[in-house]
Amino acid sequence: MTPEFERLEDGRVRVPWADPSDHIRAVVPLVRRDGELRAPSDRRGRLKSDRLRFVAAEPMARAIENVPITEADWAWVLGASRRAWATVLGRWADAETARLVSHSLVEAGVVELDVRMNRPGRVEYEPVAWLLTPTWEQARRDRNNDRAVDRESLRTHARTLAERVGALDPGMAAALGDPATHEASLAVLVAAADDLLDGVTHDGPRAFSQVHFGHTKAREDAPSILRAAGVCEATIGTLGLARSPYIGLGGALVVSGIDLSKFAGPVRLRASGVDGWGVTLPGDARAVVLVENLQAAEAVCDIYPDIAVVWFAGQPADAVLRVCTEVARRAARADLPILIAPDADLGGVYIARLITAVMPAEANVVVVDAGAVAPATMRPFSKRTLNALAELSVESLPLVAAFAQAVRERGRPVEQEAAIRQAIREALRAA
């Protein structure tokens, strides 16, 4: 006959009748009474609890490598000492998968599963949470300590690189030295800066990812990360990471005889390999909008068929700038206003500077400031970003200087789609 319960060496009480499998033991968690941890009991000394812990049997039945989860899942498991069951359910697709994973982790000695019995004395329970075992809690702390050391080492190296690449790429230097740069982006920036200084060129983003991050797809988005951080297109090309840049055209534009207003724009095209696009503006066109945000570009195309729209993602490549210049020349001849609408942050100021610099001298250019029509709700700029904005606010292009000063005075970025749409609408009404 199976005993009703047995005491273990750690003082906890095992209840064999509640074991969920041959590889998992059910124990009653201890409670603190009179300053001591004891098994919960009634006045007669009888075991009394509606809570159980499922723990690994000895010897453990499952090796760590046989737990059916990914590396990302492992990082999540070790991300907290305790995970509520609702959180565990949110991580996996369904309750059955969550139970399978949690029982596998119990069998491997990684976690203990805290459960509540629905009916005392019956093997009917609902999971409440899992808790890392002492061994794996220490592993979590060691991992966090190692990561903290690695993070500090990464940022120290980034600050050193910022000084060395400043003359080659000021945007890269600013991002490397900015404490607000996200760790994942900083790792890409550091790898790129090292390659730039060493004269290394890669055969595309996947080769870069393979060399620095161990897998071709781990950081195949490196060009986008670098552009978003403010790295110039020439640097990305030097590193061998440049892909064919894309541009979106829509609204009151005709390209090679095709009236783009007939399509739900912007129509995305590759901007490389073409010297001249043969862009023309129809007679009823009343403005040109050069916009960074795709959703805002789509809204302008939908609402204003008489507006020419040029969309670009992040800092425009030279090929994209050539298209912007071609459209701007047509607009200047027709005396149409040209609205430049980037995000209202440091990257947006850099974009405004790039585009403004290639506009015809006679063009009627307006830099649209989304921050003027919406509150800045995101986290504040770092000191380095504010310093960079201060330098841009005294530069030679008045429109860019004024935009940089406004962004700096707000102290926070504005990049919401709705804000950009509203700012464009108001600028069009005023144009």
Summary of the structure (lengths in Angstrom):
residues: 431
radius of gyration: 30.1
end to end distance: 89.9
largest distance: 97.7
contacts: 1361
relative contact order: 0.07
helix: 45%
strand: 18%
